[in-house]
């Protein structure tokens, strides 16, 4: 297995609550932009949705799910350059759905989050010619607070 080495980061935790009707992805991306966050990750999340927009594996378009869902997992990376988050949700019958979190979701009662800012790192996305997707590039933090790696 090969991987690119990365610098060591210090974690600084931020706890937050998102409210009914807010779009989880839009709010997390807004937070990262407003706070000029060069690198962060989701530590934990618990909450519920009435609308989930997930892009399932190997699909080009997102699927919109309407109903009442519990968020059972939310993971991924984010920065002021964008986010790559995956969510797993469960409906009232216990059916579970998971995929790439897309814009357009809506929180039902709450979304309680702990997000770790990764001091000393910066994330951005660069085109990977292997499959044609923009993939994570990890670099050292820049002195000007920007996120370019």
Protein Blocks (a to p, Z undefined) as FASTA:
>chain_A
ZZddddddddddddddddehiafklmmmmmmmmnopabdcdfbdcdddfbdcdddehiab
dcddedddddfbdcddddfkbccdddddddfkopacdddddehiacfkbccddddddehi
acdddddfknopacdddddddfklpabZZ
